[in-house]
Amino acid sequence: MSNPSDFIRDKVQSDTDAGTFGGRVQTRFPPEPNGYLHIGHAKAICLNFGVAADFGGICKLRFDDTNPETEDSTYVEGIQEDIAWLGFEPDGAPAYASDYFEQLYDWAVSLIERGLAFVDDQDAEAISETRGGFTEVGTNSPWRDRSVEQNLDLFARMRAGEFDDGAKVLRAKIDMAHDNMNMRDPVLYRIRKTHHYRTGDTWSIYPTYDWAHGQGDAIEGVTHSLCSLEFDVHRPLYNWFLEHLDLPGDQPEQTEFARLNLTHTVTSKRVLRRLVDDGLVDGWGDPRLPTLRGLRRRGYPPSAIRAFCDHIGVSRSNSLVDIELLESFVRTELNLSALRRAAVLRPLRVVIENYPEDQVEYKPAVNNPEDADAGTRDVPFSRVLYIEQEDFEEDPPPKYFRLTVGREVRLRYGYFITCTGVVKDDNGDIVELRATYDPETGGGSAPDGRKVKSTLHWVSAAHAVDAEVRLYDRLFTNPAPGEDDDPLESYNEASVEVITGAKVEPALAEVPRGQVVQFERLGYFAHDTRTPMVFHRTVGLRDEWARIQKRNEQQAAKQKKQR
């Protein structure tokens, strides 16, 4: 690689040039199987696999499965599916922290033997209270000076299941006055008499993440351990463990980068789980969620997510990225690939009185104007059509150019029609329009050269297919949910609108599940992967990111002028 594009690649390039790790580059993606992947994980995946690919290295998948209470094989399978969907393939079979439980235990014994670890009888609350604070040193455990023999005996009995959950822990013996709270005699093992989805009931003690993580990297031969920024304060502990063990190879290096934060979005697994468990969303695959399963169901192309991650890059400081930027990448991709189709979400019946009752014409309609090879399809045109309710106003406001009584408009791929009257029900609501058409305008224009100011989409009533359409708003009203309060306080009760009476053209019944099409004039919609003829709005047609950029440029120019 000749032109490193970020500080991580600069570092890897420098290490490679210096012959560090013998010129090898090996990264890993280490999710915990206690939930499904989200957009933040996508950034980490793109980075880890991307760095490995850029430098001719390898990237492995490792499941850090050290918490049996919350982990499950279902998540393991789902995570592998999501990585494959995103477009990446790990090198070799997946690894598991649980593969290393015996080695981790042996290493813990070696720390005890060297006087660097001890069994503590304090419970979690007492350990927390005696750890101190940022301006206050901690207090040594009363069990810190147990003999090596006592600690070895107690640790073996912990493993054998002799003690109750929480009765004892194994802690490293480092420094209770250390400036870094993570170095104040951290816990290495806790008693958990819980069934593990891989090891069953073999173990009664489980390693903490901090104890297992770096050692797993070392066992696998990882050279560059890339972690999100919150692990910055854990790096001294990561290094301390590795420096005090007899490693099989080189000591890996941990480097931190800023995680991905999107506006109106949360990526905390804890909060996502609350949304799922409280029934506020339809499981982990709800299209409103930032999970990869949710984004896939909503119709986000994996190529757009990868392009977005490449665009935002990696940095050392956290920031909040506008979700409209992600949507802009999705829209750009779909504009090139999505077939165009007609759908009427809130249908209003139109009867063209001078069109023959039994006649049906098939009008050629462009499949995608951005793709010359996409061709056309034939859409049926008949006497009775559906148009959108909002495309008609009986008493139109100023500058309203769509249909009203006495006005002529163009029907896309059809004719010019003029509304001649309305039909109302007993409540005075409009239920039908009457219209006439000009048969000379079938080519999309009038022979006499007259112009109209609006073009409407439509669906033939006799050929329409029923569909359910789901429109989405932001899941959280606060641009930074949870920044100052509980994120669920800004949960948007109106984040989804379900429309059950939509009418769509016949070709939409043939759209494969999961495929995204453009409903002309309405946006991009994905055919649901679970239920036929249910469509989720992926993104609208309007590029909100372009609008935001223009606004920011105008504000910057105004501020510059004021200075």
Buried (B, 14 or more C-beta within 10 A) or exposed (E): BEEBEBBBBEBBBEBBEEEBBEBBBBBBBBBBBBBBBBBBBBBBBBBBBBBBBBBEBBBBBBBBBBBBEBBBEEBBEBBBBBBEBBEBEBBEEBBBBBBBBEBBBEBBBBBBEEEBBBBBBBEEEBBEEBBBEEEEBBBBBEBBEBEEEBBBEBBEBBBEEEBEEEEBBBBBBBBBEBEBBBBBBBBBBBBBEBEBBBBEEEBBBBBBBBBBBBBBBBBBBBBBBBBBBEBBEBBBBBBBBBEBBEBEBBBBBBBBBBBBBBBBBBBEBEBBBBBBEEEBBBBBBBBBBBBBBBBBBBBBBBBBBBBBBBEBBBEEEEEBBBBBBBBBBBBBBBBEBBBBBBBBBBBBBBBBEEBEEEEEBEBEBBBBEEBEEBEEBEBBBBBBBBBBEEBBBEEBEEEBEBBBBEBBBBBBBBBBBBBBEBEEEEEEEBEBBBBBBBEEBBEBBBEEEEEBEEBBBBBBBEBBBEBBBBBBBBBBBBBBBBEEEEBBEBBBEEBBEEEEEBBBBBBBEEBEEEBBBBBBBBBBBBBBBEEEBBBBBBBBBEBBBEEBBEEEEEEEEEEEEEE
